[in-house]
Every structure is written in structure tokens, then in C-alpha cells.
Amino acid sequence: MKTQIGAKDILFPVPPALIVTGLEDNRNIITIAWIGIVGSKPPAIGISLHKSRYSLSLLRQTGEFTVNIPSKSDYIKVDYCGITSGKKRNKFKDTGFTKIDGTKVKVPIIKECPLNIECKIIKELDMSDWILIIGEILEINIDSDKINPDGKVSVEKVNPLIYVPTIREYWSIGQKLGNSFDVGRNYNQTSQSTNK
Ligand SMILES: Cc1cc2nc3c(=O)[nH]c(=O)nc-3n(C[C@H](O)[C@H](O)[C@H](O)COP(=O)(O)O)c2cc1C
């Protein structure tokens, strides 16, 4: 049995990201849950902002932004950046997050976030009360100590924070289940042999 709960903006889990915007004397951080990769060549990311957000005007000023993926330990600061406006507060000062220079954009990245994505805006889409901003990904920065000797990112060391929008809860990541583009092959073999 299924329960229908109507047409709602529900999809979970998502990475609650810290988006840095703003010119040099006015850098701001906004927490964003409506985010996702939308293309690979060029690599592109979409973020959706309500039209009322102060950060939207800052994004339009800079034409660039950075996406910073926080560790689970920073969940309280992430929430703070999502309930406080940069119009009234300096969220860098309040949270103690450290700005470091981006390599491809003028907007800084957040040192304490293990994964940082540098983007330039290539498109804006009007979605009624929301604006979908598409950014081309120009560079990815990962804490060197969170890359395993085999060159793969260590999910355990990055320990990204997870957000469940519908129930408004922060969670941490669970355990690895398997490798993608791989475990499905075993399923095919098993089901084929079962069907014989
Ligand atoms: C977990 C979480 C996720 C959020 N996701 C979004 C989002 O995807 N888009 C958006 O416009 N606002 C989102 N918000 C709300 C903004 O972060 C919030 O309005 C913020 O105070 C705006 O900051 P600003 O005024 O400095 O731009 C989210 C808030 C929280 C706590």
C-alpha cells in the first residue's frame, strides 16, 4: 500500500551546501538544499534560490560562486547560515569559517569544508518564486588528506553532512553498500541464471 501526499518539493537526501557569493568587501554564505549536478560536458551544477534571498543579488553582482560541502561536524553552522541573512549579519565572522582564495574564480572557498567547487554562472531560469542558477564548474578542490592512496576520495574522511528536506533533519552518511556501474552486473547474472 502507498500513501499519496500530494505534489510537493520532496526529494531526499540532499547535500546541504554552503554557497559563497558577494564582492570582496561583502562576502556572504547561504545554505542551499536545492542543488544538483545538471551536466558533465561542461560539468555544471544547478542551485535554486528564492527570489527574496539577499544572496541572489550578490550572485548577480559577481557572476561567480563557490559551492562548499560541509562535514557533518559543522551542521550547526550550516543551519545558522540557513536561518540568518547576510543583510544583517556577517556570517563569515559569526561562524568563524575561513575564506581562502579560489583558483579560477574571485569568490573565496571555505577552508573548513573538505570539498569546494568553483563556478561561473552560465544561465538563469525563472521558476515563478524561484531562480534556478546554472554554474559551469571550473575547478574542484578537495582536502589532500581526504584522498586515499589509490587516488579516490575517502567518503569516510570527507564525512559529508546530509539533509532530509521534508522532515527538516540533518543526518550523517551510513555505510558503503557497493560500487556503482558494477553491482548491477551481478544482479543480471543472478537473474539470468535464476530464469533458466
Ligand atoms: C537546510 C536549509 C536548506 C536551505 N535551502 C535553500 C535553498 O535551496 N534555496 C534557498 O533559496 N534558500 C534555502 N534555505 C534558506 C536560506 O539559506 C536562508 O533564507 C538564508 O537565511 C538566506 O541568506 P541570505 O539572506 O544571506 O541570502 C535553506 C535553509 C536551510 C536551513
Ligand as a Chemical Component Dictionary entry (heavy atoms), coordinates in Angstrom:
data_LIG
# 
_chem_comp.id                   LIG 
_chem_comp.type                 NON-POLYMER 
_chem_comp.pdbx_formal_charge   0 
_chem_comp.three_letter_code    LIG 
# 
loop_
_chem_comp_atom.comp_id 
_chem_comp_atom.atom_id 
_chem_comp_atom.alt_atom_id 
_chem_comp_atom.type_symbol 
_chem_comp_atom.charge 
_chem_comp_atom.model_Cartn_x 
_chem_comp_atom.model_Cartn_y 
_chem_comp_atom.model_Cartn_z 
_chem_comp_atom.pdbx_ordinal 
LIG C1  C1  C 0 18.891 23.277 5.428  1  
LIG C2  C2  C 0 18.498 24.528 4.664  2  
LIG C3  C3  C 0 18.393 24.485 3.282  3  
LIG C4  C4  C 0 18.032 25.626 2.564  4  
LIG N1  N1  N 0 17.947 25.560 1.200  5  
LIG C5  C5  C 0 17.637 26.675 0.498  6  
LIG C6  C6  C 0 17.589 26.628 -0.928 7  
LIG O1  O1  O 0 17.831 25.613 -1.567 8  
LIG N2  N2  N 0 17.277 27.788 -1.591 9  
LIG C7  C7  C 0 17.013 28.963 -0.929 10 
LIG O2  O2  O 0 16.748 29.988 -1.579 11 
LIG N3  N3  N 0 17.049 29.013 0.432  12 
LIG C8  C8  C 0 17.363 27.926 1.147  13 
LIG N4  N4  N 0 17.421 27.972 2.516  14 
LIG C9  C9  C 0 17.112 29.243 3.193  15 
LIG C10 C10 C 0 18.277 30.240 3.129  16 
LIG O3  O3  O 0 19.504 29.608 3.453  17 
LIG C11 C11 C 0 18.001 31.379 4.139  18 
LIG O4  O4  O 0 16.846 32.076 3.732  19 
LIG C12 C12 C 0 19.172 32.311 4.335  20 
LIG O5  O5  O 0 18.999 32.997 5.560  21 
LIG C13 C13 C 0 19.336 33.326 3.212  22 
LIG O6  O6  O 0 20.532 34.022 3.413  23 
LIG P1  P1  P 0 20.816 35.451 2.762  24 
LIG O7  O7  O 0 19.714 36.371 3.214  25 
LIG O8  O8  O 0 22.138 35.850 3.370  26 
LIG O9  O9  O 0 20.851 35.277 1.281  27 
LIG C14 C14 C 0 17.774 26.848 3.252  28 
LIG C15 C15 C 0 17.879 26.875 4.649  29 
LIG C16 C16 C 0 18.233 25.731 5.360  30 
LIG C17 C17 C 0 18.341 25.777 6.869  31 
# 
loop_
_chem_comp_bond.comp_id 
_chem_comp_bond.atom_id_1 
_chem_comp_bond.atom_id_2 
_chem_comp_bond.value_order 
_chem_comp_bond.pdbx_ordinal 
LIG C1  C2  SING 1  
LIG C2  C3  SING 2  
LIG C2  C16 DOUB 3  
LIG C3  C4  DOUB 4  
LIG C4  N1  SING 5  
LIG C4  C14 SING 6  
LIG N1  C5  DOUB 7  
LIG C5  C6  SING 8  
LIG C5  C8  SING 9  
LIG C6  O1  DOUB 10 
LIG C6  N2  SING 11 
LIG N2  C7  SING 12 
LIG C7  O2  DOUB 13 
LIG C7  N3  SING 14 
LIG N3  C8  DOUB 15 
LIG C8  N4  SING 16 
LIG N4  C9  SING 17 
LIG N4  C14 SING 18 
LIG C9  C10 SING 19 
LIG C10 O3  SING 20 
LIG C10 C11 SING 21 
LIG C11 O4  SING 22 
LIG C11 C12 SING 23 
LIG C12 O5  SING 24 
LIG C12 C13 SING 25 
LIG C13 O6  SING 26 
LIG O6  P1  SING 27 
LIG P1  O7  DOUB 28 
LIG P1  O8  SING 29 
LIG P1  O9  SING 30 
LIG C14 C15 DOUB 31 
LIG C15 C16 SING 32 
LIG C16 C17 SING 33 
# 
